Amino acid sequence: MLLGDARQGKLLGNLAAFARTLRRAGLPVDASRMALAAQAVQQVGLGRRDDLGAALESVLVGRERDRAVFRELFDAFFRDPEVASKLLAQMLPSAEGRADPPRQRPRVREALAAPRAAKGSLAPPEQALELDACMSASDRSRLRHADFNALGAQEYLLLERLAREVPLPLPQLPARRLRRGLRGARADWPRLLREAGRCGGECAWLPRLRRRKEAPPLLLLVDVSGSMERYARLLLAFLHAATRGLRRRDVFAVGTSLTDLTPAFALPDGDDMLAAAGAAVADFAGGTRLGDCLGELRRRHGRRLVGRRTLVLLISDGLDTGEPQCLRDELQWLRRRSRRLLWLNPLLRFDAYQPSARGAAALHAASDAMLAVHNLVSLEQLAASLARLLGPR
């Protein structure tokens, strides 16, 4: 029985089926959480459906990114049985007259689909599926070109692991500080005098100074609004691994407010970083007021973070709900005080995309370049694009 019906006395069996579906959708549900779920049902009872959903969500969901998936799956399971039967009949194939099923997240569609066992295998579907071991070359090529927003639960988790392996070597630029060496444009006079004092006034060689080379300071601004939900998590995992060795790296989440994710990025483990970021961001999957967030960044952190050597990567789809003039003013301030302002836009997956929205138009006018970040291939090409754009103005 796929959909729950408490009137037939099968609640515990339905809870177990619900937990299996949650696992297919990528939620980490184990036996201990199921025991807590059974206790939660006993505490709140079956009188109110909203109370039951809140109780199960509190014990079965441990990550912020999984809440929307849980709610959709809960609505599909614990609804009126007659309505659920009609919904299921609409989702089954028929010759004609089939109604369009409601729009659902890819993880929810994959979890609600009938499980398929591997050919020639007697193992359950969850044990028979090994994406990283059984994928063919064509499957890997398809995943490399697949949009992040069109992936199933298992494909998304696999691509997240692959994105952490993509390098992002930033170009090395001449720094302000000097280092000692045998070659250089300037002589190291203090060291020359010390060497001459040790050798009775004679100097056998002329010590020199040359400029160090280092990666520019990096400022990452990641949009965590509802339209960027699928992209934000994967891009955070990619940037955490790709920029780990940088001397200066500051990360902020922009939504309806500004959230500092730099302490989360200091964690060495990627999963711990995502968990800390999810706990820190209070407006995840909300709206976007980019102008207000940039104004807060300027007032609180502008003098410390933004300079003539800073590379700013702004990751957003440009769907802003704030005042356009405020956004334009803050973007102009950010561009004047940084080396480069690059807009990483996942909507470039569309060939005919034009930044016609007010926020997108302001971003396009202020940024030095607009780059795509919608699939694994675009992430692999990002390093070459940065090397080309970080040349002299």
C-alpha positions as a Markdown table, in Angstrom:
| # | Residue | x | y | z |
|---|---|---|---|---|
| 1 | Met | 0.0 | 0.0 | 0.0 |
| 2 | Leu | 1.7 | 3.2 | -1.2 |
| 3 | Leu | -0.5 | 5.9 | 0.3 |
| 4 | Gly | -1.4 | 6.0 | 4.0 |
| 5 | Asp | -4.9 | 5.2 | 5.3 |
| 6 | Ala | -5.0 | 5.3 | 9.1 |
| 7 | Arg | -8.6 | 4.1 | 9.1 |
| 8 | Gln | -7.5 | 0.6 | 8.0 |
| 9 | Gly | -5.2 | 0.2 | 11.0 |
| 10 | Lys | -2.0 | 0.1 | 9.0 |
| 11 | Leu | -0.3 | 3.2 | 10.4 |
| 12 | Leu | 3.0 | 1.6 | 11.4 |
| 13 | Gly | 3.3 | -0.1 | 8.1 |
| 14 | Asn | 2.6 | 3.2 | 6.3 |
| 15 | Leu | 5.2 | 4.9 | 8.5 |
| 16 | Ala | 7.7 | 2.3 | 7.4 |
| 17 | Ala | 6.8 | 2.8 | 3.7 |
| 18 | Phe | 7.0 | 6.5 | 4.2 |
| 19 | Ala | 10.5 | 6.2 | 5.7 |
| 20 | Arg | 11.6 | 4.1 | 2.7 |
| 21 | Thr | 10.4 | 6.7 | 0.3 |
| 22 | Leu | 12.2 | 9.4 | 2.3 |
| 23 | Arg | 15.4 | 7.4 | 2.0 |
| 24 | Arg | 14.9 | 7.2 | -1.8 |
| 25 | Ala | 14.5 | 11.0 | -1.8 |
| 26 | Gly | 17.9 | 11.3 | -0.1 |
| 27 | Leu | 16.9 | 12.0 | 3.5 |
| 28 | Pro | 19.0 | 10.1 | 6.1 |
| 29 | Val | 16.3 | 8.2 | 7.9 |
| 30 | Asp | 17.5 | 5.3 | 10.1 |
| 31 | Ala | 15.9 | 3.0 | 12.7 |
| 32 | Ser | 16.5 | 5.5 | 15.6 |
| 33 | Arg | 14.6 | 8.2 | 13.8 |
| 34 | Met | 11.8 | 5.8 | 13.0 |
| 35 | Ala | 11.5 | 4.9 | 16.7 |
| 36 | Leu | 11.2 | 8.6 | 17.5 |
| 37 | Ala | 8.6 | 9.0 | 14.8 |
| 38 | Ala | 6.5 | 6.3 | 16.3 |
| 39 | Gln | 6.7 | 8.0 | 19.7 |
| 40 | Ala | 5.9 | 11.4 | 18.2 |
| 41 | Val | 2.7 | 9.9 | 16.6 |
| 42 | Gln | 1.7 | 8.5 | 20.0 |
| 43 | Gln | 2.2 | 11.9 | 21.6 |
| 44 | Val | 0.3 | 14.1 | 19.1 |
| 45 | Gly | -2.3 | 11.6 | 18.1 |
| 46 | Leu | -4.2 | 11.5 | 14.7 |
| 47 | Gly | -6.7 | 14.2 | 15.4 |
| 48 | Arg | -5.0 | 17.0 | 13.4 |
| 49 | Arg | -3.1 | 16.3 | 10.2 |
| 50 | Asp | -1.0 | 19.5 | 10.6 |
| 51 | Asp | 0.2 | 18.4 | 14.1 |
| 52 | Leu | 1.1 | 15.0 | 12.8 |
| 53 | Gly | 3.1 | 16.5 | 9.9 |
| 54 | Ala | 5.0 | 18.9 | 12.3 |
| 55 | Ala | 5.8 | 16.1 | 14.7 |
| 56 | Leu | 7.2 | 13.8 | 12.0 |
| 57 | Glu | 9.1 | 16.6 | 10.4 |
| 58 | Ser | 10.7 | 17.5 | 13.8 |
| 59 | Val | 12.2 | 14.0 | 14.2 |
| 60 | Leu | 12.7 | 12.8 | 10.6 |
| 61 | Val | 14.3 | 16.0 | 9.0 |
| 62 | Gly | 17.7 | 17.0 | 10.2 |
| 63 | Arg | 18.8 | 19.3 | 7.3 |
| 64 | Glu | 17.1 | 22.5 | 6.1 |
| 65 | Arg | 17.4 | 21.6 | 2.4 |
| 66 | Asp | 15.2 | 18.5 | 3.0 |
| 67 | Arg | 12.2 | 20.3 | 4.6 |
| 68 | Ala | 10.4 | 21.1 | 1.3 |
| 69 | Val | 10.9 | 17.6 | 0.0 |
| 70 | Phe | 9.5 | 16.1 | 3.2 |
| 71 | Arg | 6.4 | 18.3 | 3.1 |
| 72 | Glu | 5.6 | 17.3 | -0.5 |
| 73 | Leu | 6.1 | 13.6 | 0.3 |
| 74 | Phe | 4.0 | 13.9 | 3.5 |
| 75 | Asp | 1.2 | 15.6 | 1.4 |
| 76 | Ala | 1.3 | 12.7 | -1.1 |
| 77 | Phe | 1.2 | 10.0 | 1.6 |
| 78 | Phe | -1.1 | 11.3 | 4.4 |
| 79 | Arg | -4.0 | 12.8 | 2.5 |
| 80 | Asp | -7.6 | 11.8 | 2.0 |
| 81 | Pro | -7.5 | 8.3 | 0.5 |
| 82 | Glu | -10.1 | 9.1 | -2.2 |
| 83 | Val | -8.2 | 12.2 | -3.3 |
| 84 | Ala | -5.0 | 10.2 | -3.2 |
| 85 | Ser | -6.4 | 7.5 | -5.4 |
| 86 | Lys | -7.5 | 10.1 | -7.9 |
| 87 | Leu | -4.0 | 11.7 | -7.9 |
| 88 | Leu | -2.4 | 8.3 | -8.3 |
| 89 | Ala | -4.7 | 7.5 | -11.2 |
| 90 | Gln | -3.7 | 10.7 | -12.9 |
| 91 | Met | 0.0 | 9.8 | -12.6 |
| 92 | Leu | -0.5 | 6.3 | -14.1 |
| 93 | Pro | -0.2 | 6.0 | -17.9 |
| 94 | Ser | -3.4 | 5.8 | -19.9 |
| 95 | Ala | -4.2 | 5.9 | -23.6 |
| 96 | Glu | -6.0 | 9.3 | -23.6 |
| 97 | Gly | -7.5 | 11.9 | -21.4 |
| 98 | Arg | -4.8 | 11.8 | -18.8 |
| 99 | Ala | -4.6 | 14.9 | -16.6 |
| 100 | Asp | -1.3 | 16.6 | -16.1 |
| 101 | Pro | 0.2 | 15.6 | -12.7 |
| 102 | Pro | 1.0 | 18.3 | -10.2 |
| 103 | Arg | 4.5 | 19.8 | -10.4 |
| 104 | Gln | 6.9 | 18.2 | -8.0 |
| 105 | Arg | 10.6 | 18.4 | -7.2 |
| 106 | Pro | 12.7 | 15.8 | -9.0 |
| 107 | Arg | 13.6 | 14.2 | -5.7 |
| 108 | Val | 9.9 | 13.8 | -4.9 |
| 109 | Arg | 9.0 | 12.4 | -8.3 |
| 110 | Glu | 11.8 | 9.9 | -8.2 |
| 111 | Ala | 10.9 | 8.8 | -4.6 |
| 112 | Leu | 7.2 | 8.3 | -5.5 |
| 113 | Ala | 8.0 | 6.4 | -8.7 |
| 114 | Ala | 7.7 | 2.6 | -8.5 |
| 115 | Pro | 11.0 | 1.1 | -7.6 |
| 116 | Arg | 12.7 | -0.9 | -10.4 |
| 117 | Ala | 15.0 | -3.7 | -9.6 |
| 118 | Ala | 18.2 | -4.0 | -11.6 |
| 119 | Lys | 18.1 | -6.5 | -14.5 |
| 120 | Gly | 19.2 | -9.9 | -13.4 |
| 121 | Ser | 19.4 | -8.9 | -9.7 |
| 122 | Leu | 17.3 | -10.1 | -6.8 |
| 123 | Ala | 18.5 | -7.4 | -4.5 |
| 124 | Pro | 16.1 | -4.6 | -3.4 |
| 125 | Pro | 16.3 | -1.4 | -5.6 |
| 126 | Glu | 18.0 | 0.6 | -2.9 |
| 127 | Gln | 20.8 | -1.9 | -2.6 |
| 128 | Ala | 21.1 | -2.6 | -6.4 |
| 129 | Leu | 21.6 | 1.0 | -7.4 |
| 130 | Glu | 25.3 | 2.0 | -7.4 |
| 131 | Leu | 25.7 | 5.1 | -9.5 |
| 132 | Asp | 29.4 | 5.7 | -9.1 |
| 133 | Ala | 30.2 | 2.0 | -9.9 |
| 134 | Cys | 27.7 | 1.1 | -12.6 |
| 135 | Met | 27.5 | 4.2 | -14.7 |
| 136 | Ser | 28.5 | 3.9 | -18.3 |
| 137 | Ala | 30.5 | 6.5 | -20.2 |
| 138 | Ser | 27.3 | 7.8 | -21.8 |
| 139 | Asp | 25.7 | 8.2 | -18.4 |
| 140 | Arg | 28.6 | 10.2 | -17.0 |
| 141 | Ser | 28.6 | 12.4 | -20.1 |
| 142 | Arg | 24.9 | 13.1 | -19.7 |
| 143 | Leu | 25.4 | 14.0 | -16.0 |
| 144 | Arg | 28.3 | 16.4 | -16.9 |
| 145 | His | 25.9 | 18.3 | -19.2 |
| 146 | Ala | 22.8 | 17.9 | -17.1 |
| 147 | Asp | 21.3 | 21.0 | -15.4 |
| 148 | Phe | 21.5 | 20.9 | -11.6 |
| 149 | Asn | 17.8 | 21.7 | -11.3 |
| 150 | Ala | 16.8 | 18.7 | -13.4 |
| 151 | Leu | 18.5 | 15.9 | -11.4 |
| 152 | Gly | 17.0 | 13.2 | -9.4 |
| 153 | Ala | 18.0 | 12.5 | -5.8 |
| 154 | Gln | 20.7 | 9.9 | -6.5 |
| 155 | Glu | 22.1 | 11.9 | -9.4 |
| 156 | Tyr | 22.2 | 15.1 | -7.4 |
| 157 | Leu | 24.2 | 13.4 | -4.6 |
| 158 | Leu | 26.6 | 11.9 | -7.1 |
| 159 | Leu | 27.1 | 15.2 | -8.9 |
| 160 | Glu | 27.7 | 16.9 | -5.6 |
| 161 | Arg | 30.6 | 14.5 | -5.0 |
| 162 | Leu | 31.9 | 15.1 | -8.5 |
| 163 | Ala | 31.7 | 18.9 | -8.1 |
| 164 | Arg | 33.9 | 18.8 | -5.1 |
| 165 | Glu | 36.7 | 17.3 | -7.3 |
| 166 | Val | 36.6 | 20.1 | -9.8 |
| 167 | Pro | 39.6 | 22.4 | -9.4 |
| 168 | Leu | 39.5 | 26.2 | -9.5 |
| 169 | Pro | 43.1 | 27.4 | -9.7 |
| 170 | Leu | 43.0 | 31.2 | -9.6 |
| 171 | Pro | 45.7 | 33.2 | -11.5 |
| 172 | Gln | 48.7 | 34.2 | -9.4 |
| 173 | Leu | 49.0 | 38.0 | -9.4 |
| 174 | Pro | 51.9 | 40.2 | -8.2 |
| 175 | Ala | 51.5 | 41.0 | -4.5 |
| 176 | Arg | 52.5 | 44.1 | -2.5 |
| 177 | Arg | 54.9 | 42.2 | -0.3 |
| 178 | Leu | 58.4 | 41.4 | -1.5 |
| 179 | Arg | 60.5 | 38.2 | -1.1 |
| 180 | Arg | 64.2 | 37.5 | -1.1 |
| 181 | Gly | 65.9 | 35.9 | -4.1 |
| 182 | Leu | 68.8 | 35.9 | -6.4 |
| 183 | Arg | 66.9 | 37.7 | -9.0 |
| 184 | Gly | 64.7 | 40.7 | -8.7 |
| 185 | Ala | 64.2 | 44.3 | -9.7 |
| 186 | Arg | 65.3 | 45.8 | -6.4 |
| 187 | Ala | 68.4 | 45.4 | -4.2 |
| 188 | Asp | 68.0 | 44.3 | -0.6 |
| 189 | Trp | 70.2 | 47.0 | 1.0 |
| 190 | Pro | 69.6 | 46.0 | 4.7 |
| 191 | Arg | 70.6 | 42.4 | 4.0 |
| 192 | Leu | 73.5 | 43.6 | 2.0 |
| 193 | Leu | 74.8 | 45.7 | 4.9 |
| 194 | Arg | 74.4 | 42.7 | 7.3 |
| 195 | Glu | 76.3 | 40.4 | 5.0 |
| 196 | Ala | 79.0 | 42.9 | 4.5 |
| 197 | Gly | 79.4 | 43.4 | 8.3 |
| 198 | Arg | 79.8 | 39.6 | 8.8 |
| 199 | Cys | 82.5 | 39.5 | 6.0 |
| 200 | Gly | 84.6 | 42.4 | 7.1 |
| 201 | Gly | 83.1 | 44.9 | 4.7 |
| 202 | Glu | 83.2 | 42.7 | 1.6 |
| 203 | Cys | 80.1 | 41.3 | -0.2 |
| 204 | Ala | 80.4 | 38.4 | -2.5 |
| 205 | Trp | 76.9 | 38.7 | -4.0 |
| 206 | Leu | 74.1 | 41.3 | -4.2 |
| 207 | Pro | 70.9 | 40.2 | -2.5 |
| 208 | Arg | 67.7 | 41.2 | -4.3 |
| 209 | Leu | 64.0 | 41.5 | -3.7 |
| 210 | Arg | 61.1 | 40.5 | -6.0 |
| 211 | Arg | 57.4 | 40.7 | -5.7 |
| 212 | Arg | 55.5 | 37.7 | -4.4 |
| 213 | Lys | 52.8 | 36.1 | -6.5 |
| 214 | Glu | 49.5 | 35.0 | -4.8 |
| 215 | Ala | 45.9 | 34.5 | -5.6 |
| 216 | Pro | 43.7 | 37.6 | -5.2 |
| 217 | Pro | 41.4 | 37.9 | -2.2 |
| 218 | Leu | 38.1 | 36.2 | -2.9 |
| 219 | Leu | 34.6 | 37.5 | -1.9 |
| 220 | Leu | 31.8 | 35.0 | -2.6 |
| 221 | Leu | 28.2 | 36.2 | -2.6 |
| 222 | Val | 25.8 | 33.2 | -3.0 |
| 223 | Asp | 22.0 | 33.8 | -3.6 |
| 224 | Val | 20.0 | 31.3 | -1.4 |
| 225 | Ser | 16.5 | 32.3 | -2.6 |
| 226 | Gly | 13.9 | 29.8 | -3.6 |
| 227 | Ser | 14.8 | 29.9 | -7.3 |
| 228 | Met | 18.4 | 29.2 | -6.4 |
| 229 | Glu | 17.7 | 26.4 | -3.9 |
| 230 | Arg | 19.1 | 23.5 | -6.0 |
| 231 | Tyr | 22.1 | 25.5 | -7.3 |
| 232 | Ala | 23.1 | 27.0 | -3.9 |
| 233 | Arg | 23.9 | 23.8 | -2.1 |
| 234 | Leu | 25.9 | 22.3 | -5.0 |
| 235 | Leu | 27.8 | 25.5 | -5.7 |
| 236 | Leu | 28.7 | 25.9 | -2.0 |
| 237 | Ala | 30.1 | 22.4 | -1.9 |
| 238 | Phe | 32.1 | 23.1 | -5.1 |
| 239 | Leu | 33.5 | 26.4 | -3.8 |
| 240 | His | 34.3 | 25.0 | -0.4 |
| 241 | Ala | 36.6 | 22.3 | -1.9 |
| 242 | Ala | 38.0 | 24.4 | -4.8 |
| 243 | Thr | 39.0 | 27.5 | -2.7 |
| 244 | Arg | 40.3 | 25.6 | 0.3 |
| 245 | Gly | 43.9 | 26.7 | 0.0 |
| 246 | Leu | 43.3 | 30.5 | -0.4 |
| 247 | Arg | 44.8 | 32.8 | 2.1 |
| 248 | Arg | 41.8 | 35.1 | 2.0 |
| 249 | Arg | 38.3 | 33.8 | 1.3 |
| 250 | Asp | 35.1 | 35.4 | 2.6 |
| 251 | Val | 31.7 | 33.9 | 1.9 |
| 252 | Phe | 28.2 | 35.5 | 2.4 |
| 253 | Ala | 24.7 | 34.2 | 1.7 |
| 254 | Val | 22.4 | 36.8 | 0.3 |
| 255 | Gly | 18.6 | 36.5 | 0.5 |
| 256 | Thr | 16.3 | 38.8 | 2.4 |
| 257 | Ser | 19.2 | 39.4 | 4.7 |
| 258 | Leu | 23.0 | 39.0 | 4.7 |
| 259 | Thr | 24.5 | 35.9 | 6.4 |
| 260 | Asp | 28.2 | 35.4 | 7.0 |
| 261 | Leu | 29.2 | 31.8 | 6.0 |
| 262 | Thr | 33.0 | 32.3 | 6.5 |
| 263 | Pro | 33.0 | 30.4 | 9.8 |
| 264 | Ala | 31.2 | 27.5 | 8.1 |
| 265 | Phe | 33.7 | 27.5 | 5.3 |
| 266 | Ala | 36.5 | 27.2 | 7.8 |
| 267 | Leu | 35.3 | 23.6 | 8.6 |
| 268 | Pro | 37.5 | 21.0 | 6.8 |
| 269 | Asp | 34.6 | 18.6 | 6.0 |
| 270 | Gly | 32.2 | 19.5 | 3.2 |
| 271 | Asp | 29.2 | 17.9 | 4.9 |
| 272 | Asp | 29.9 | 19.7 | 8.1 |
| 273 | Met | 30.2 | 22.9 | 6.2 |
| 274 | Leu | 26.8 | 22.4 | 4.5 |
| 275 | Ala | 25.2 | 21.5 | 7.9 |
| 276 | Ala | 26.7 | 24.6 | 9.5 |
| 277 | Ala | 25.6 | 26.8 | 6.6 |
| 278 | Gly | 22.1 | 25.4 | 6.7 |
| 279 | Ala | 21.9 | 26.2 | 10.4 |
| 280 | Ala | 23.2 | 29.7 | 9.9 |
| 281 | Val | 21.0 | 30.8 | 7.0 |
| 282 | Ala | 17.6 | 31.7 | 8.4 |
| 283 | Asp | 16.0 | 32.9 | 5.1 |
| 284 | Phe | 17.0 | 29.8 | 2.9 |
| 285 | Ala | 14.6 | 29.3 | 0.0 |
| 286 | Gly | 13.0 | 32.7 | 0.6 |
| 287 | Gly | 13.1 | 35.9 | -1.5 |
| 288 | Thr | 16.0 | 38.0 | -2.7 |
| 289 | Arg | 16.7 | 41.7 | -1.7 |
| 290 | Leu | 20.2 | 41.9 | -3.2 |
| 291 | Gly | 20.5 | 45.7 | -2.9 |
| 292 | Asp | 19.7 | 45.7 | 0.9 |
| 293 | Cys | 22.2 | 42.8 | 1.4 |
| 294 | Leu | 25.0 | 44.7 | -0.5 |
| 295 | Gly | 24.2 | 47.8 | 1.5 |
| 296 | Glu | 24.7 | 45.8 | 4.7 |
| 297 | Leu | 27.9 | 44.4 | 3.4 |
| 298 | Arg | 29.2 | 47.9 | 2.6 |
| 299 | Arg | 28.3 | 49.3 | 6.0 |
| 300 | Arg | 29.5 | 46.4 | 8.2 |
| 301 | His | 32.4 | 44.7 | 6.2 |
| 302 | Gly | 33.2 | 47.0 | 3.3 |
| 303 | Arg | 36.5 | 48.5 | 4.6 |
| 304 | Arg | 37.8 | 45.1 | 5.6 |
| 305 | Leu | 36.7 | 42.9 | 2.7 |
| 306 | Val | 36.6 | 45.0 | -0.4 |
| 307 | Gly | 39.7 | 46.4 | -2.0 |
| 308 | Arg | 41.4 | 47.0 | -5.4 |
| 309 | Arg | 42.7 | 43.5 | -5.5 |
| 310 | Thr | 39.5 | 41.7 | -4.5 |
| 311 | Leu | 37.8 | 39.3 | -6.9 |
| 312 | Val | 34.0 | 39.3 | -6.3 |
| 313 | Leu | 31.9 | 36.3 | -7.5 |
| 314 | Leu | 28.2 | 37.0 | -7.3 |
| 315 | Ile | 26.2 | 33.8 | -7.8 |
| 316 | Ser | 22.5 | 34.7 | -8.5 |
| 317 | Asp | 19.8 | 34.3 | -11.2 |
| 318 | Gly | 19.1 | 38.1 | -10.9 |
| 319 | Leu | 15.5 | 37.6 | -9.8 |
| 320 | Asp | 15.6 | 40.4 | -7.3 |
| 321 | Thr | 12.5 | 41.8 | -5.4 |
| 322 | Gly | 14.1 | 44.9 | -4.0 |
| 323 | Glu | 14.4 | 48.4 | -5.3 |
| 324 | Pro | 16.3 | 48.6 | -8.6 |
| 325 | Gln | 17.9 | 51.9 | -7.9 |
| 326 | Cys | 19.3 | 50.7 | -4.6 |
| 327 | Leu | 20.7 | 47.6 | -6.3 |
| 328 | Arg | 22.3 | 49.7 | -9.0 |
| 329 | Asp | 24.0 | 52.1 | -6.5 |
| 330 | Glu | 25.4 | 49.3 | -4.4 |
| 331 | Leu | 26.7 | 47.4 | -7.5 |
| 332 | Gln | 28.4 | 50.5 | -8.7 |
| 333 | Trp | 30.1 | 50.9 | -5.3 |
| 334 | Leu | 31.2 | 47.3 | -5.3 |
| 335 | Arg | 32.6 | 47.4 | -8.8 |
| 336 | Arg | 34.6 | 50.6 | -8.2 |
| 337 | Arg | 36.3 | 49.1 | -5.2 |
| 338 | Ser | 37.1 | 45.6 | -6.4 |
| 339 | Arg | 39.4 | 44.3 | -9.1 |
| 340 | Arg | 36.6 | 42.3 | -10.9 |
| 341 | Leu | 32.9 | 41.8 | -10.3 |
| 342 | Leu | 31.8 | 38.6 | -12.0 |
| 343 | Trp | 28.2 | 37.5 | -12.2 |
| 344 | Leu | 27.8 | 33.7 | -12.2 |
| 345 | Asn | 24.3 | 33.1 | -13.6 |
| 346 | Pro | 22.7 | 29.6 | -13.8 |
| 347 | Leu | 20.0 | 30.9 | -16.2 |
| 348 | Leu | 22.6 | 31.0 | -19.0 |
| 349 | Arg | 21.6 | 27.4 | -19.6 |
| 350 | Phe | 19.0 | 28.9 | -21.9 |
| 351 | Asp | 20.5 | 29.8 | -25.3 |
| 352 | Ala | 18.0 | 32.7 | -25.8 |
| 353 | Tyr | 18.4 | 34.1 | -22.3 |
| 354 | Gln | 18.3 | 37.9 | -22.0 |
| 355 | Pro | 18.7 | 39.8 | -18.6 |
| 356 | Ser | 15.4 | 41.6 | -19.1 |
| 357 | Ala | 14.3 | 41.6 | -15.4 |
| 358 | Arg | 15.1 | 44.7 | -13.4 |
| 359 | Gly | 17.6 | 43.0 | -11.1 |
| 360 | Ala | 19.2 | 41.1 | -13.9 |
| 361 | Ala | 19.6 | 44.2 | -16.0 |
| 362 | Ala | 21.3 | 46.0 | -13.1 |
| 363 | Leu | 23.6 | 43.1 | -12.6 |
| 364 | His | 24.4 | 42.8 | -16.3 |
| 365 | Ala | 25.3 | 46.5 | -16.5 |
| 366 | Ala | 27.5 | 46.6 | -13.4 |
| 367 | Ser | 29.4 | 43.3 | -13.8 |
| 368 | Asp | 32.6 | 42.8 | -15.7 |
| 369 | Ala | 31.4 | 39.5 | -17.2 |
| 370 | Met | 28.5 | 37.0 | -16.9 |
| 371 | Leu | 29.5 | 33.3 | -16.7 |
| 372 | Ala | 27.4 | 30.1 | -16.6 |
| 373 | Val | 27.3 | 27.8 | -13.6 |
| 374 | His | 24.4 | 25.4 | -14.3 |
| 375 | Asn | 26.2 | 22.1 | -14.9 |
| 376 | Leu | 29.5 | 20.3 | -14.3 |
| 377 | Val | 31.0 | 21.4 | -17.6 |
| 378 | Ser | 30.5 | 25.1 | -16.8 |
| 379 | Leu | 32.2 | 24.6 | -13.5 |
| 380 | Glu | 35.2 | 22.9 | -15.3 |
| 381 | Gln | 35.4 | 25.9 | -17.7 |
| 382 | Leu | 35.2 | 28.5 | -14.9 |
| 383 | Ala | 38.9 | 28.4 | -14.1 |
| 384 | Ala | 39.9 | 29.2 | -17.7 |
| 385 | Ser | 37.3 | 32.0 | -17.8 |
| 386 | Leu | 38.7 | 33.6 | -14.6 |
| 387 | Ala | 42.3 | 33.4 | -15.9 |
| 388 | Arg | 41.2 | 35.3 | -19.0 |
| 389 | Leu | 39.2 | 37.9 | -17.1 |
| 390 | Leu | 41.8 | 38.6 | -14.4 |
| 391 | Gly | 44.2 | 40.3 | -16.8 |
| 392 | Pro | 44.9 | 44.0 | -16.8 |
| 393 | Arg | 41.8 | 46.2 | -17.0 |
